[in-house]
Structures are given as structure tokens and as C-alpha cells.
Amino acid sequence: MIQSLQGKKILVTREASQAKQFSDLITNSGGVPIEVPLLSIRCLEQTNNNINIDQFTWIFFTSAHGVNCFFNQFSNENFEDIKFATVGHKTEKALKSFGFEAEFIPSTYNADVMAKEFFETYPDVNDVLLVRGNISRKLLVKELSERNLGFNTCVVYETAYNLEMKDKLIRVIQEKNIDLLTFTSPSTVKAFMKIMEDHPNIQDIFLIPCACIGTTTEQTAKKFGFTTTIVPNTFTIESMVERMKNYIHMEEI
């Protein structure tokens, strides 16, 4: 029998421009998505005038937002001799939309594995540009610094908590009988807790199973107190939906 989400109500917390794709996957798998986007993302304009693209041999992207916002700023540059590394295939897909392909993609889609596998393959690489958001993790910055390699960082987008969703989130949690929460980044967990941390029933909320896209997101959820986390082996929303279906199926047995 084909597994489904069996009509479960699933909270979608990811940023609004990406929420529909996730919601469609949930709907097509028999679930009921409830969108409350807890992050807002804005491309920054002309913030990196000191960046000279010609000096770099590699450009690292750790999100599709980074790709899109980067090329908004640097669309007229020549990238002919530059190689690209992306954290995963969704980020590479964004890169391909601008006519480029990734030379390197890690086997697991997170920055920890990206750093480990990249420097195993290219131990002597130099002149790297890290494309980041304002609150991106600094693991790759730390790795490059410790290796004494030449690099620069380029902040091209800003992520903020979407606190305008406060009333809607509280209402949804109280009225909708949410079966599963979903967190697609540590920032979505933090935004959720920014709003809900003083809720009188927060201990009950911690009992709601939450699907997390990646171990770092899972660790953040556990740190705040969530007791049941569901993590796919592949860090994509497609695998996330499959993992939720498996979880629900096992609960029914």
C-alpha cells in the first residue's frame, strides 16, 4: 500500500517564496499544509563594491537564496575561469538557471560535510569567495581561516524573523490541532521559539513531532526542548515528506 500523510495537519514555517512548493508536496501526499512563514528574506543591493570577482578561483554557495541574490548584484561579471561549489542540488538548480554548473556538491547537503569533502578533494585550493546571508553559519569561514587559505565573504541577502506572523502562529497552534511541525533551517526553529517561548502551553507544544531538514536544524530543535524529531537521510523537502509518511505509517502500526 502506498503510504500517505493521511490527512495530517502540517505546519509549514519556511519563507513565503519557498512555502508553496513544500505545501504542494504535502498536499499531493495526502496531508494538509498550513503555511505560517516565519522568515523573511531580502536581497541586499550593491553592498559588495569592494569584491573583485577576477581574484577568485572558487565561489561557494550554501543556499539558493545566495545564488539568486549574488547574481542580482554581479550579473555583469565574467565567470569564465571560476569554479562553483554548491551545498546541494537545489542550490545547483538555482545556479544552472544563471547558466552555470557546480563543479563540487557534497554527498550530504550541509556545510560540515561540504567543508570536509571539499578539502579532501581540493586540499590546496585558494582564493575562495563565500556567498552568505547575514545570519549564515560561519563553519566554512572558520575552516578556511584555520587552513590559512585566501578567501573573502560576500553577504548578499538578509534573513529576518517574520514577527508579523505572531498572531497567526499562536492562533494556528491553539485552534488547528497541528499534527506535525516542519523546520527547514535552524532559523525557522529560532523564529518559532521567538514567538512561542512564553506561551503557557509551551511544554505541550514541545511534544508535537517536528520534521527537521538536517542535523543542525534537529540539534537546534532539541536544544529548545522538542522531544520528537524526524530527519530525512537526504536533506531535501522531498525526502522530508517521505520521512514524515514513514513516521506516520509506523505510528499507525
C-alpha positions in Angstrom: 0.0 0.0 0.0 1.3 3.5 -0.9 1.9 5.4 2.3 0.4 8.9 2.6 0.3 11.7 5.2 -3.3 10.6 6.0 -4.8 14.0 6.3 -2.4 15.1 9.0 -2.2 18.9 9.6 1.4 20.0 9.0 2.7 23.4 9.8 4.9 24.9 7.1 7.2 27.6 8.5 9.7 28.2 5.7 10.0 31.6 3.9 6.9 32.6 1.8 8.6 32.3 -1.6 9.5 28.7 -0.9 6.4 27.6 1.1 4.2 26.8 -1.9 6.5 24.1 -3.3 6.6 22.4 0.1 2.8 22.8 0.6 2.2 21.2 -2.8 4.3 18.2 -1.9 2.4 17.8 1.3 -1.0 18.1 -0.4 0.0 15.6 -3.1 1.0 13.2 -0.4 -2.4 13.4 1.4 -1.5 16.0 4.0 -3.0 19.3 4.9 -0.4 22.1 4.9 -0.9 25.2 7.0 1.5 27.9 6.0 2.9 30.4 8.5 6.1 31.7 7.0 8.4 32.6 9.9 11.3 34.1 8.0 11.5 37.0 5.5 14.5 37.1 3.1 15.6 40.2 1.2 18.4 40.6 -1.3 20.8 43.3 -0.5 21.8 45.8 -3.2 25.3 47.0 -4.0 26.8 46.0 -0.7 29.9 44.4 -2.0 31.6 47.0 -4.2 35.0 46.0 -2.8 34.6 42.5 -4.2 36.8 41.9 -7.3 35.4 38.7 -8.9 38.6 38.2 -11.0 40.7 37.4 -8.0 38.8 34.2 -7.1 39.1 30.7 -8.4 36.1 29.2 -6.5 32.8 30.6 -5.4 30.8 28.7 -2.6 27.0 28.8 -2.4 25.2 27.4 0.6 21.6 28.3 -0.4 19.5 29.0 -3.5 18.8 32.5 -2.0 22.5 33.1 -2.0 22.7 32.2 -5.7 19.8 34.4 -6.8 20.9 37.4 -4.7 24.5 37.1 -5.8 23.7 37.2 -9.5 21.4 40.1 -8.9 24.5 42.0 -7.8 27.1 40.6 -10.1 25.2 39.8 -13.3 27.7 41.7 -15.5 30.9 39.9 -14.2 32.9 37.4 -16.2 32.9 34.0 -14.5 34.6 32.1 -17.3 37.6 30.9 -15.2 35.7 30.4 -11.9 34.5 27.1 -10.4 31.4 26.8 -8.3 30.6 24.7 -5.3 27.1 24.3 -4.0 25.8 22.7 -0.8 23.2 20.6 -2.6 21.3 20.0 -5.9 18.6 22.6 -5.1 21.3 25.2 -4.8 22.9 23.9 -8.0 19.5 24.1 -9.8 19.4 27.8 -8.9 23.0 28.1 -10.2 22.0 26.4 -13.5 19.2 29.0 -14.0 22.0 31.5 -14.5 23.8 29.3 -17.0 26.5 27.7 -14.7 27.1 24.3 -13.2 28.6 23.2 -9.9 32.0 21.6 -10.0 31.5 20.3 -6.5 28.5 19.1 -4.5 28.9 17.2 -1.1 27.4 13.8 -0.6 25.3 15.2 2.3 23.8 18.6 2.0 25.2 20.6 4.9 28.2 22.9 5.4 30.0 20.5 7.7 30.2 17.7 5.1 30.8 20.3 2.4 33.9 21.6 4.1 35.2 18.1 4.9 34.7 16.6 1.4 35.8 19.7 -0.5 39.2 20.0 1.2 39.8 16.2 0.9 39.3 16.7 -2.8 41.0 20.1 -3.2 43.4 20.4 -0.3 45.5 23.3 -1.8 42.7 25.4 -3.1 43.0 29.2 -2.6 41.2 32.4 -3.4 37.7 31.3 -2.4 34.6 33.6 -2.2 32.0 32.5 0.3 28.5 33.8 -0.6 26.4 34.2 2.5 23.4 35.6 4.2 23.6 37.9 7.2 23.0 35.1 9.7 24.6 32.2 7.8 26.7 29.7 9.9 30.4 30.5 10.0 31.7 27.0 9.7 33.2 27.5 6.2 34.7 30.8 7.4 36.3 29.0 10.3 37.6 26.2 8.1 39.2 28.5 5.6 40.7 30.6 8.4 42.2 27.6 10.2 43.8 26.4 6.9 45.3 29.9 6.3 43.8 30.0 2.8 43.0 33.2 0.9 39.3 33.9 0.9 36.7 36.6 1.2 33.0 36.7 2.2 30.1 38.3 0.4 26.9 38.9 2.2 24.1 39.2 -0.4 20.9 38.7 1.5 19.3 39.4 4.8 17.2 37.0 6.8 14.9 38.3 9.5 12.2 36.8 11.8 8.8 37.4 10.3 7.2 38.6 13.6 4.2 39.8 11.7 3.1 36.2 11.8 2.9 36.1 15.6 -0.8 36.3 15.9 -1.4 33.8 13.1 1.1 31.3 14.5 -0.4 31.5 18.0 -3.9 31.1 16.6 -2.9 28.2 14.4 -1.2 26.3 17.2 -4.2 26.8 19.5 -7.0 26.1 17.0 -5.8 23.8 14.3 -4.6 20.7 16.2 -1.3 20.6 14.4 0.0 17.0 14.0 3.5 17.8 12.7 5.7 20.9 12.7 8.3 21.4 10.0 11.6 23.3 10.3 13.8 23.8 7.2 16.6 25.6 8.9 17.9 26.5 12.4 16.5 30.0 11.8 12.9 28.7 11.4 13.3 27.0 14.8 14.6 30.1 16.4 11.8 32.2 14.8 9.2 29.8 16.1 10.6 30.0 19.6 11.0 33.8 19.5 7.2 33.9 19.2 6.2 30.9 21.2 8.7 30.7 24.1 6.4 32.4 26.6 3.3 30.5 25.5 1.6 29.0 28.6 1.4 25.6 26.9 4.9 25.5 25.5 5.6 22.2 27.2 2.7 20.6 25.3 4.0 22.2 22.0 7.4 20.6 22.6 5.6 17.2 22.3 4.4 17.8 18.8 6.7 15.8 16.4 8.8 18.1 14.2 10.4 17.2 10.9 13.8 18.9 10.5 15.8 19.2 7.3 19.3 18.4 8.5 21.1 17.5 11.7 21.9 21.2 12.6 18.2 22.1 12.4 17.5 19.0 14.5 20.1 19.9 17.1 18.6 23.4 17.4 15.1 22.0 17.9 16.3 19.6 20.6 18.2 22.4 22.3 15.0 24.3 22.8 13.1 21.2 24.1 11.4 19.4 21.2 11.2 15.8 22.2 10.4 14.0 18.8 12.4 15.0 15.8 12.1 13.4 12.3 15.1 13.8 10.0 15.4 12.5 6.4 18.7 10.9 5.3 18.8 13.3 2.3 18.3 16.9 3.3 15.6 17.9 0.8 11.9 18.8 1.2 11.0 15.8 -1.0 12.8 13.4 1.4 11.3 15.3 4.3 7.8 14.5 3.1 8.8 10.8 2.6 10.2 10.6 6.1 7.0 12.1 7.6 5.0 9.5 5.7 7.1 6.7 7.1 6.8 8.2 10.6 3.0 8.3 10.4 2.9 4.8 8.9 4.9 3.5 11.8 2.7 5.3 14.3 -0.3 3.6 12.9 1.1 0.1 13.2 
